């Protein structure tokens, strides 16, 4: 099981959403975590202990996630 403890949904200047998830203390498993997202058709980037989604991937992630209450 993977427990996510820190993340954010940032709405940019023009109302474009971008999601990010911190994976601090799991930096050694970045490829594993990125592969989990690739299994559902997403290709986030990784840097500074953070998985980042672009605008369209953020929307796709929120549509996919069963408990996402916010639709962008």
Secondary structure as UniProt FT lines:
FT   STRAND          7..11
FT   TURN            13..14
FT   STRAND          17..22
FT   TURN            24..25
FT   HELIX           27..29
FT   HELIX           30..38
FT   TURN            39..41
FT   STRAND          45..47
FT   TURN            48..49
FT   STRAND          50..52
FT   HELIX           55..64
FT   TURN            66..67
//
